[in-house]
Amino acid sequence: MLFLPKSVLVFRNENLTEVREEFIQQLSEHHAKTHDFKHEFFLRSMLKFGTQPIKIELEKLQEPEVIKVNLYAYDKNT
Protein backbone atom coordinates (compact mmCIF):
# COMPACT_ATOMS: atom_id res chain seq x y z
CA MET A 1 0.00 0.00 0.00
CA LEU A 2 1.30 3.44 -0.91
CA PHE A 3 -0.24 6.54 0.65
CA LEU A 4 -0.43 9.49 -1.74
CA PRO A 5 -1.99 12.95 -1.30
CA LYS A 6 -5.77 12.36 -1.15
CA SER A 7 -5.41 8.80 -2.47
CA VAL A 8 -4.14 5.32 -1.67
CA LEU A 9 -2.47 2.90 -4.10
CA VAL A 10 -3.14 -0.77 -3.24
CA PHE A 11 -0.74 -3.28 -4.77
CA ARG A 12 -1.39 -6.96 -5.44
CA ASN A 13 -0.61 -9.41 -2.65
CA GLU A 14 -0.77 -13.12 -3.50
CA ASN A 15 -1.81 -13.94 0.08
CA LEU A 16 -4.88 -11.71 -0.13
CA THR A 17 -6.35 -12.77 -3.49
CA GLU A 18 -9.84 -13.51 -2.12
CA VAL A 19 -9.98 -10.26 -0.15
CA ARG A 20 -8.87 -8.30 -3.22
CA GLU A 21 -11.52 -9.95 -5.45
CA GLU A 22 -14.24 -9.24 -2.88
CA PHE A 23 -13.09 -5.63 -2.63
CA ILE A 24 -13.11 -5.27 -6.43
CA GLN A 25 -16.63 -6.70 -6.57
CA GLN A 26 -17.90 -4.25 -3.93
CA LEU A 27 -16.11 -1.39 -5.65
CA SER A 28 -17.65 -2.39 -8.98
CA GLU A 29 -21.17 -2.57 -7.52
CA HIS A 30 -20.81 0.86 -5.91
CA HIS A 31 -19.37 2.47 -9.05
CA ALA A 32 -22.00 0.92 -11.32
CA LYS A 33 -24.83 2.06 -9.03
CA THR A 34 -23.37 5.58 -8.80
CA HIS A 35 -22.99 5.92 -12.58
CA ASP A 36 -26.09 3.92 -13.53
CA PHE A 37 -24.67 1.10 -15.64
CA LYS A 38 -24.37 -2.69 -15.47
CA HIS A 39 -22.23 -4.00 -12.65
CA GLU A 40 -21.31 -7.27 -14.44
CA PHE A 41 -19.73 -5.49 -17.41
CA PHE A 42 -17.66 -3.21 -15.20
CA LEU A 43 -16.59 -6.11 -12.95
CA ARG A 44 -15.35 -8.14 -15.94
CA SER A 45 -13.39 -5.13 -17.14
CA MET A 46 -11.79 -4.65 -13.73
CA LEU A 47 -10.91 -8.32 -13.31
CA LYS A 48 -9.03 -8.30 -16.64
CA PHE A 49 -6.50 -6.03 -14.99
CA GLY A 50 -6.30 -7.96 -11.71
CA THR A 51 -2.52 -7.72 -11.53
CA GLN A 52 -2.53 -3.92 -11.65
CA PRO A 53 -2.54 -1.74 -8.52
CA ILE A 54 -5.82 -0.11 -7.48
CA LYS A 55 -5.79 3.63 -6.86
CA ILE A 56 -8.45 4.90 -4.49
CA GLU A 57 -8.98 8.65 -4.57
CA LEU A 58 -10.29 10.21 -1.39
CA GLU A 59 -12.26 13.13 -2.79
CA LYS A 60 -14.32 13.80 0.32
CA LEU A 61 -11.24 14.05 2.54
CA GLN A 62 -10.34 17.72 2.30
CA GLU A 63 -8.16 18.00 5.39
CA PRO A 64 -5.11 15.73 5.74
CA GLU A 65 -5.18 13.25 8.59
CA VAL A 66 -2.29 11.69 10.44
CA ILE A 67 -2.51 7.91 10.61
CA LYS A 68 -0.24 5.41 12.29
CA VAL A 69 1.27 2.73 10.04
CA ASN A 70 3.42 -0.14 11.34
CA LEU A 71 5.86 -1.68 8.88
CA TYR A 72 7.73 -4.89 9.62
CA ALA A 73 10.75 -6.38 7.85
CA TYR A 74 12.16 -9.85 8.33
CA ASP A 75 15.30 -9.32 6.28
CA LYS A 76 16.50 -7.02 3.49
CA ASN A 77 14.28 -8.78 0.90
CA THR A 78 11.06 -9.14 2.87
VENNOR-V594124 format. One record per pair of residues at least 4 apart in sequence whose C-alpha atoms are under 7 Angstrom apart, sorted by the first residue. I is the first residue (numbers start at 1). J is the second residue. Records with the same first field share a line. If there is no record, write none. Layout:
I = J  J
This chain:
1 = 8  9  10  11
2 = 8  9  10
3 = 7  8  9
4 = 8
6 = 57  58  59  61
7 = 55  56  57  58
8 = 55  56  57
9 = 53  54  55  56
10 = 53  54  55
11 = 53  54
12 = 51  53
13 = 17
16 = 20
17 = 21
18 = 22
19 = 23
20 = 24
21 = 25
22 = 26
23 = 27
24 = 28
25 = 29  43
26 = 30
27 = 31
28 = 32  39  42  43
29 = 33  39
30 = 34
31 = 35
32 = 36  37  38  39
33 = 37
38 = 42
39 = 43
40 = 44
41 = 45
42 = 46
43 = 47
44 = 48
46 = 50
73 = 78
74 = 78
